Amino acid sequence: MAAFVLAASGALVPSVGEAATITIATLNNLDVIELKKLSLAFEKVNPDIKLNWVILEENVLRQRATTDTTTNSG
């Protein structure tokens, strides 16, 4: 099972003409790579949402998520 960490950057309700950005930080595995490919179709149907994929090895993801959580750095 893949673990996902989601973070919204920018405004949750974008201004006219601007896309909301959702950052998806996740583990580096084949399932996630496939999801990233499928996200292009999602963005095409939802032009007001931009997906920003951050794919990391487990130890790096764990360290960054811990740091972001404890320092509120996002």
N, C-alpha and C positions, 0 to 999 in steps of 0.2 A: 504494500500500500504506500502510495506516495504521500509525503507530508507537504503541505502548502502553507506559506506565510503570505498573507495579503496585506498590502498597504496602499491606501489611496493617497496620491500626491496631487497637489493642486486643489482647486475647488471641487466639491462634490456635485455642485450644480454649476456646470460651466457657463460662461458667458456665451452669447450668441456667436456662432462661428468657431468656438473653441471646443476641443474634445476633452472629456474627463480622462485622466490617466490612472490606471490601476496597475500597480507593480505587483508581480507575482514572483515571489522568491521561493524556489523549490529545489529538490534534489535532482542531480544529474542521472536520469535513467531513461530507458527507451520509451516508457509510457509518457513521460513528461515531454520528451522530444516530439512525440506524435501529437500531444495536446497543443504544443506550440505551433505546429504546422496547421492544425485545425483552427487555431485562433485567427488566422488570416481571414477565413470565411466569416467568423464572428464579427470581426472589425468591419468587414465589407457590409454586413447587414446592419451594423450598429456604428455608423460613422462618428457618432458623438462619444464613443468610448475607445480609448487607445490602451492596449495591453502592453506593458513593459515587462518582459521576462528576464529574470535574474536566475540563472541556473548554476548551482554551485555543488561542490562535493559536500557530503554530510557534515564533516567537521567544520568546514568554513561556514556553511549555512547556520549551524548551531551557534558558532561563535558570534556571527554578525547579528543573529536574532537576539541573543542574550545581551549583547552590547546595545543594540537599538532599544530594547525594552528597558534596560536599567538606566540608560541616559536620555530616553525620550528623543533620540536623534532621528528616528524615522528611517 
